[in-house]
Amino acid sequence: MSKNAEEIIKSHAELFPPLQVKLALKLCSNECDQGHLFSDWDSTSRGDDEKKKKMMHQLELLDKNYQPGGLCEYIKNAKKLLKHAKEGQNPFDGWHPSVPKGENVEYGSKKHRELEKIGLKQAKKTAFVLVAGGLGERLGYKGIKVRLPVERATMETYLGLYVKSILAIQETDEVVRTSGQKIDVPLAIMTSEDTHAMTVDLLESNDYFGAKKTQITLMKQEKVPCLVDNDAHLALNDEDKYVLQTKPHGHGDVHSLLHQSGLLKKWKQMGVKWVTFFQDTNSLVFRVIPGALGVSKSRDFEFNSLCVPRKAKEAVGGIAQLTHTDGRKMTINVEYNQLDPLLRASSSDGSGDVNDPATGFSPYPGNINQLIVKLEPYEKQLSKTGGAIDEFVNPKYKDSSKTAFKSPTRLECMMQDYPKSLTGTKASVGFTVFDNWVGYSPVKNSPEDGKKKFDDGQPTHTATSGEFEFYNCASRILRLAGANVPEPEIDSKQKFNGMSFPTGSKVVLSPSFGCSFERVESKIDNLSLTAKSVLIVEGDVSFENVQIDGAFEVKAEKGSKIVLKNLSVKNKSWEWRSKANAKEEITRLCGFEIKKKETSSLLYSEKNKTLVVDGDLSQLELKTH
Ligand code: UTP
């Protein structure tokens, strides 16, 4: 016990509620060894009393939020993990990797269609969880990532796209007919202090994007204290000795929040069978969710990780089954820098992570952290563990003595580590692989970092790639559905923030047009687009013998239908023009602006009616911008 600190706290005791005094004394105990937090306090002056009260309040909250065990448990865990990190311990020592079970699905194939059918029937029994508490430091955007536009043709935000995708799933025949009534598919959003208020504002200012307010639940994750050294001393703010430095604890908090909020129990009572987790910026994820739900159902996976093909040694975590020398098994995400050494150590020829000659990819697929979990066993398991997820620490040391950190660190946890808690059980854990073009297009990097990745030949994961990949995915789906849409091409002379990308027709298929491949396919009967074309389609619209060479926006409001027949739409279209160093933030992140020259448009909103446009262009409005 730090005598000095203990006396200081006692001399201030009348300032604080007894529980706070008790906590402070516990923190000064030999076990916690946090006397430094108080040893600088001046007992003779009352000038800083308000600041001291705030600090005690902050400590109380940090203690309450880290459960089970509170701050002392956090410090104990931190000491243990910091010791392991210093010793360079590999968390997977004693484990041997092998290829886990899973399904490789080719989008648009017969197998995919069958899986989507099965998956859509499960959709009415699915709850969605968006983890959106991250700071997004790498992107360097002032707002929250879910407020970013997915593309600038319509300016739809990520959150808008996600909510509308869930609403579209909820409206499908498979869901409506098999439920016998309209149901509200639930969405939970995990926010943090950094994102909460802006997320609420985004939802409210957009009228919840058409969802019912009661359909969406927000859960706020709290931060954890930072650590200054290997003895897990908590960090005080450089500018204010009465404030503790804190940082996010990672997306693994989502499990304990779902448990503590009682949502899992509530969903179970509502008949929910699956929980689907996804991240703040992946505009393609809802293209693959129905098929992946089909895999979860048909293979009865308790935990299904959505993956993309991964080249051997590529810097992406791989899903692997690990078997311990004592017989325990788990199927888990293994970071690439741990996977290769594990494979080397356990193979007879020391070959490590190598591509399978048949596919050209590593047999350990790349985890994209979109997860589908079976609710019943998940809820049961969390009742036992409280949702606690194995933590890790990643200190950046000043030098090889590993005694001092460059800056304070903290414990973190990741949502994909949940299956670690299933080790030794019979839980069925597997994966579903879809190609990158249809399943994964995150926006994580600033233009400057994206450029470095571009120069290295890696995916840039910038706002620019996010936008073009979104259009290119929709174009490819149209091609698979029989439409004639040119393949995107790279024009190396056209650079956006110094990077070039495959570009072609700009296609936006809103979720209400079709949330499964079959649904999109059923709307297309002879459609062709030129490379300079823009097609934005929303609602129940079908195309029969339609040629587009220009910009065309067509929207059937909910409850109405448009049939387009024998049409040839031609106008000057829109142009994506490079623009460097723009003042406006989104333009700066994308590196372009859109010059709209001419647009043909059609909007129909008569309820329960069908508008047939047969060869008559006069029904379309031509806008010159
Ligand atoms: P990212 O890896 O993109 O991290 O998170 P980040 O914190 O958002 O961005 P950087 O690293 O600062 O650039 C993956 C997903 O997990 C969520 C993010 O919002 C994103 O959807 N996340 C991350 C949380 O919800 N909480 C966290 O503490 C961290």
Residues whose N, C-alpha, C, O or C-beta is under 5 A from the ligand:
A	BS01	UTP	V131 A132 G133 G134 L135 G136 E137 R138 L139 M190 P248 H249 G250 H251 Q279 D280 K444
